[in-house]
Amino acid sequence: MILVNNRDKVEWREGMTVQDVLDAMGYDYALITVTIEGTFVPEHDYETCTVPDGSKVGLFHLAHGG
Amino acid sequence: MANGKINITINGIEATVQKGSYLLQALRDNGVAVPTLCHHKDLTPSGTCRLCVGEVEQRGKKKLVTSCNFPVRGEIAVDTESERVETHRRVLAEMYLGRWPNVPLIQEVAAICGATDKEKYRSELTDENPKACILCTHCVRACDEFIQERILDFAGRGIKRHLTMPFGEVDPHCIGCTSCAYVCPTGAIEVVDDMNHPVDPQMIRDFGMRINAEMAMLDKDQCRMREVGTANIVDVMDAYDLLPVHNYKFGSHENTKNIDSKILKARYYTQDHPDGCWKGCSMACAKAVDGFELRTGPYKGDRVVVDGPEYETAAAGANMGCFDADFIIEWNFYCDTYGIDTISFGTCMAFVMEAFEAGVITTEHTGGKELKFGATGAVMECMHEIAVGEGFGVEVGQGIRYLKEKWIRELGADADFLQDIGMEVKGLEYSEYVCKESLAQQAGYTMAVKGPQHDEAWLIFMDMVNNQIPTFEDKARALYYYPLWRTWFGLHGLCKLIWNDIVPLSNKNYEPQVAAKVPDHVEDFFRFYEGMTGEPLDEEGMLAQSARVHNLQRVMTRMLGYGLRKDDMPPYRAVGPVTAEEYESRAERYNKQLEELAGFDTKGKSTEEKMKAIREYRMDQYNRVVDAAYDKRGWTRNGVPKIERLKELGIDLPRLVEIIKDDQE
């Protein structure tokens, strides 16, 4: 299980990447900053960076508009 | 190779570079010095000066390429020290030196390339001016890419090539942004006046050019403000269940695709040019539709230019259930023409439609108009009635608060129901965001001094999606900082959009709580302030400036008979589901909240019982966040600034103290 933003649970599976987590959450917003256990993951690594089971993942949307 | 990286060989040494990056960057990242005249970090590479050449070997073939605009896509070997490269560079540098012998940049680059003979290529073309234009194209690209004006370009061919504006005259479309002078490497373009007389023009230019570069390079992958303006938010809000649909009952709809930024861009927007609302601003977010043929009203049949639609206008269409772009653009035009605010009208009409569908009013009251959700024709009729002061439009034009009171008084309507669904606070209609799932946004709306307008605090993503401000104290801090920061823009006549609708790459270096403030852009605004006034500013100073005005405004609302806690109370539709239909549409979410957070066992309970429980829970949460926010702001439990807070801010004038002295706890 992966914990997103200290609140939402996502079922973990072998080889799960950052992009898979974003897809599972339905997040396709342009201004997202991703962290795994507090460590920043650059955007070009989303497809290849794997997320360990039990990780705390931050998917932070920067506000715009409004 | 993993992570989009690729192996190449640079001067015989293996190196790993990002696939698709330009060779010049790859060389410099690996410590290889490469001379250039035309390259600029914030402009699209042009390959103009040809000094950055490298000899690339790929699949057994060697060729000279300009490294600045050569993308690394395959495994190559590059040589920047071969005889062929060195000769090419030296000869070219000698020619530059012969033409512009006294330009310091030319002298510097020539020395790097081993060119020392100023006489070899001296000719009638030789320009002795140390600030001569060297045809590097920086200014041409800056005018195009930063400002999208395309006023500067070259005329003439070969030795007659020179920089000019159209027809060799000063073009009136030049907005005086000074980008061209900023990027000119020789000083050939000089700024000769600063009409607003800033204390430090250079400080302001540094700020402006940074934004220009970000807009040119990053916007296309971020908010697409240049491409579609704020309409990009329609798509985002729908995806996150935040787009108001049917008077804020729901947050998304299957027909949003008919009014989203993709359809507006593909079929309607015809202008993608800066509208000049702020000289030199390169965001160009204002969009327009040209040649739109009107189908109703006094200008029926005319082809007109429509300024918009922007997010709020399109979203107000969704709120009225009118997922029809032709309608939204026509309605946009007439709102502008009649001087009617699209937000206030759209939110008010959405309320009227719900009241109509609920049977509170009938065609008897609307002058025969079937004002159901989606009734585009009836909305336009009503709008024209407002303009000429006739019929039901006269009543709609007076807003939700007026309609609620009238219908309760004259029709005996259910006051609680109308209070729940009438999306207004302090008499102002809500703007177009569903805030049910964000406590901080609920309070941001209601505590905004002018009424529920989103520009004082837009905290939905921080709160609801990111869970960045989980405690009441966290939310109170956000409800202190952000409204004051947004007030600061208003105080100085500055637009907010370049604060966080474009975000610098460096923002990724900050932890999320800090990143949310976009600290580098906040600093830029402080430097802009300092450049204009000569006075340095920091966060504490900014908050103090804004807090004085914000508290003064709050005292003034008290003077006008408002400004108490009861005036900061939301209609329940802003907090939770009013109707069973609404509850059932998001039942999983509400049941989960009841079970996990409110400690309420939902098993065997009716929808009505669950609605009652979640209402109690959510209103309690709302009141607790308001308590925390009042406390942080230095206000009483009743929402009135404490006299000691006015003292702290230096605005404890006797006339102000007199207004609030009886409201102290």
Interface residues (C-beta under 8 A of the other chain):
Chain A: N5 N6 R7 G26 D28 Y29 A30 L31 T33 T35 G38 F40 P42 H44 D45 T48 C49 G58 L59 F60 H61 L62 A63 H64 G65 G66
Chain B: A2 N3 G4 Q18 D221 Q222 C223 R224 T230 N232 I233 V236 A239 Y240 Y311 Y433 H454 D455 W458 L459 I460 F461 M462 V465 N466 N467 Q468 P470 N500 D501 V503 N507 K508 N509 E511 P512 A515 A516 V518
